[in-house]
Amino acid sequence: MSSTKPVLHYWKGRGRAEIIRLTLAAVGIEWEDAPYLNEPADFEKLRSEGKLFFF
């Protein structure tokens, strides 16, 4: 297994990524949440810069 810590790029709150967080915790893998999706304005900035493939 890789020695690098995975980084989860999603909102800080629960949502579609919550199952990923729960799974990582259940199997004992430490991970980091990406720091740039804390507020709706962060999402809008990424969207306006064209960094989201679905918008």
C-alpha positions in Angstrom: 0.0 0.0 0.0 1.1 3.5 -0.7 2.7 5.5 2.1 1.2 8.8 1.0 -1.9 10.1 2.8 -4.9 10.4 0.5 -6.5 13.8 0.1 -10.3 14.1 -0.3 -11.4 17.0 -2.5 -15.0 17.7 -1.4 -17.0 20.0 0.8 -16.2 19.8 4.5 -19.7 18.8 5.4 -21.5 15.5 4.8 -22.6 14.7 1.3 -21.6 12.2 -1.4 -18.1 12.0 0.0 -19.3 11.0 3.5 -19.3 7.3 2.5 -15.7 7.7 1.4 -14.8 9.2 4.8 -16.6 6.5 6.7 -14.9 3.8 4.6 -11.5 5.3 5.2 -12.1 5.5 8.9 -13.5 1.9 9.1 -10.3 0.5 7.5 -8.0 2.7 9.5 -6.6 4.9 6.7 -5.7 8.4 7.7 -6.7 11.1 5.1 -6.8 14.8 4.7 -9.7 17.0 3.5 -8.8 19.5 0.8 -8.7 22.9 2.4 -10.2 24.9 -0.5 -13.8 23.8 -0.5 -15.0 25.3 2.8 -17.5 28.0 1.5 -19.8 28.3 -1.5 -17.6 31.1 -2.7 -14.7 28.7 -3.0 -16.8 26.5 -5.3 -17.8 29.5 -7.4 -14.2 30.5 -7.8 -13.2 27.1 -9.1 -16.2 27.1 -11.4 -15.4 30.5 -12.8 -11.8 29.6 -13.4 -12.9 26.5 -15.4 -11.3 24.0 -13.0 -14.4 21.9 -12.6 -15.0 19.4 -15.4 -18.8 19.3 -14.9 -19.6 23.0 -15.1 
